[in-house]
Amino acid sequence: MLIGNFKETYADDEALFRTPASRAGLAVLLAAALVFPFVASDYLLYLADLVGIFAIAALGLNILTGYTGQISLGHAAFVGVGAYATAIAATRLGLPFWLSVPAGGLVACLAGAVVGLPSLRIKGLYLAIATLAAQVIFEWVFTNWTGVTGGIRGLNVEPAGLFGFAFDSDRRVYFLVFGLLALLAYGAANLFRTRVGRAFIAVRDRDISAELMGIDLFRTKIMAFMISSFYAGIAGGLWVYFARVVTPESFPLSLSIQFLAMIIVGGLGTIKGTLFGAVFVTLVPEGLRAVTQAATRLSPDAMSWLAPMKEIVFGAMIVGFLVFEPHGLAEIWSRVRRFFWLWPFPK
Amino acid sequence: MEGGTEPAPAPGAGDVILSIERLSLAFGGVQALAGVDLTVRRGSIAAIIGPNGAGKTSLLNCIAGFYRPQHGRIVFEGRDVTRVPAARRPALGLARTFQNIALFEGMTVLDNIKLGAHAHLETGVFGALAYGAGARAEEEALRDEVEREIIDFLEIEHLRNRSVGSLSYGLQKRVELARALAMRPRLLLLDEPIAGMNEEETEDMARFILDIQEERGVTVVLIEHDMGVVMDLCDRVTVLSFGERIADGTPAEVQADPDVVTAYLGTARVG
């Protein structure tokens, strides 16, 4: 049983991982993440890369929606902007990936600043509609600005390379994706240890009193949009080197909704929850698909009614989270942790 | 303040810190403030009282920059701040609390208080993402300041990691005062700091307000309905009624003013 968590300096108390147990947990997690690509199958690595890329994008959306309270239905479009910018930088300008991916992030960041402009005047559902418009407009541009985006056929990109080492398989891309995910998650967590992140939360909770505390609302909201779409843009850039082709249908509205589902299921306004949510929303449909395939082997005509079941079960799980655990997986995690701290005493 | 054991008065004590001249504010046809004058001396505690709807909170909102008056001037420390945007005023040394508690409910007590210091901190977005030496030093200095100067002073050590939504009304008011102190004010505006509190909470709050004035030399302007507290705490009282100033003076003078009695109780009609 953990009696207390005592600190001798304020610096210790301000650390991200405050207990020896949480630091040990982090070390184990990092070790597991390093071993994983050498033992996992190709299929699992493919899924892991997908989870990592989505997690980076979802971190961005959680900064904007979960922490700053600005709802966005256009997050997939920013991932798309980043992906196209990266692909164009790589193919037309011949930039290496360590320049083209940040370039994708920056272009998405600028697009985010523009889309964020109406947020000073409109909130809530109205802002959701404004960002939905952005989603539709960007999708249209991806399809129809053929000279730049390659239209429906899209753009093909060579694998990322570093000093002659080509990131040409899911196993190799894994290191790229999870290296950046670790870096960006660390950055996001840092953000909320300082005045910048506190201002975001203040704007979400009570914008008028935030302003009277000296927070410039417009600047803060635009900043949240820019950081959020920068994360989306980086995810888009990684998508390019993961899929090696960019096509317009990769960034539909349904993906934007999926990002929202990740942060709601994981926990709005938590970094840990974002990661849980990205894993859950990406892997659960895959798991359900595996179950339906197994069932089909037993009875061939099961497919016809099990396939729609998959969607229904997934939808029901999300509704279940909204009703029974509105604080998401992150809250479940802390409850489990509290249980073990207090063990063997109940409650 | 004249006793030998008292701390030395703040530099410039006694001069005018806030001067409001002919301030008028209207919402459509409703005249909230009609040519109000107010002078507050540095290091004093001033009260604004008046019946409901007299314009007390409107006046405070003008000083804090939340409302833009149509006419008149607000001069703070010799500088005309009438047109300074609300978000820039905390950096000048102005802080306020709200009548209806306006804390950030998704944050802990500690983060709420830290947020008060926002205008005095400098970390930019890149510094924040990297949490480099600059950001780290700033956060550690802030934590130290908040712990020593505010949490310890207001006796809320046991609350620092609680979320503000879980606190009682009286404690939320105290956390709001803590957040206002983190704004490092020279002029503190308190909108009904003790409304709705029980006796013990009221005494605590009155003691904190006196300590803030006496030990830190912060000038306080407060709105309050509890006349006992106003009379005990304040050096000067200004009475508003229907947007106009009807009396101004020491608590004793104001209490004796026939216009004030009329405004509060109505006029006795004979016949």
Contacts between the chains, C-beta under 8 A, distances in Angstrom:
chain1	res1	chain2	res2	distance
A	10	B	140	6.1
A	10	B	143	4.3
A	10	B	144	5.9
A	10	B	147	6.6
A	11	B	136	7.9
A	11	B	140	5.4
A	13	B	143	7.6
A	14	B	139	6.1
A	14	B	140	6.8
A	14	B	143	6.1
A	187	B	129	4.0
A	187	B	130	7.1
A	188	B	129	7.8
A	190	B	128	6.2
A	190	B	129	5.8
A	190	B	130	6.7
A	190	B	131	3.8
A	190	B	135	7.6
A	191	B	125	7.9
A	191	B	128	5.0
A	191	B	129	5.8
A	193	B	128	7.7
A	193	B	131	6.2
A	193	B	135	7.8
A	193	B	139	6.3
A	194	B	121	7.9
A	194	B	123	4.8
A	194	B	127	7.3
A	194	B	128	4.1
A	194	B	131	7.0
A	194	B	135	5.3
A	194	B	138	7.6
A	194	B	139	6.2
A	195	B	114	7.8
A	195	B	115	7.9
A	195	B	117	7.7
A	195	B	118	5.4
A	195	B	121	4.4
A	195	B	123	5.5
A	195	B	128	7.4
A	195	B	138	8.0
A	196	B	123	6.3
A	196	B	124	7.3
A	196	B	125	5.5
A	196	B	128	4.0
A	197	B	128	6.5
A	198	B	107	7.3
A	198	B	111	6.0
A	198	B	114	6.2
A	198	B	115	4.8
A	198	B	118	6.9
A	199	B	115	7.5
A	199	B	118	6.1
A	201	B	104	6.3
A	201	B	106	5.8
A	201	B	107	5.7
A	201	B	111	7.5
A	202	B	104	5.1
A	202	B	107	7.7
A	202	B	115	5.5
A	202	B	118	7.8
A	204	B	106	6.8
A	205	B	104	4.0
A	205	B	105	5.5
A	205	B	106	5.1
A	205	B	107	7.0
A	206	B	102	5.5
A	206	B	103	7.6
A	206	B	104	5.8
A	206	B	105	7.7
A	208	B	66	7.5
A	208	B	102	7.4
A	209	B	98	6.6
A	209	B	102	3.9
A	209	B	103	8.0
A	209	B	104	7.7
A	210	B	104	7.6
A	211	B	66	7.9
A	211	B	86	5.4
A	211	B	87	5.1
A	212	B	64	5.7
A	212	B	65	7.4
A	212	B	66	6.2
A	212	B	86	5.4
A	212	B	87	7.6
A	212	B	89	7.8
A	212	B	90	7.5
A	212	B	96	6.4
A	213	B	90	6.2
A	213	B	115	6.0
A	213	B	116	6.3
A	213	B	118	5.5
A	213	B	119	7.2
A	213	B	179	7.6
A	213	B	183	6.9
A	214	B	87	5.4
A	214	B	88	7.2
A	214	B	89	7.3
A	214	B	90	3.6
A	214	B	91	6.0
A	214	B	118	5.1
A	214	B	119	3.2
A	214	B	183	7.4
A	215	B	87	6.1
A	215	B	118	5.8
A	216	B	87	5.0
A	217	B	87	7.4
A	223	B	125	6.2
A	227	B	125	6.9
A	269	B	106	6.6
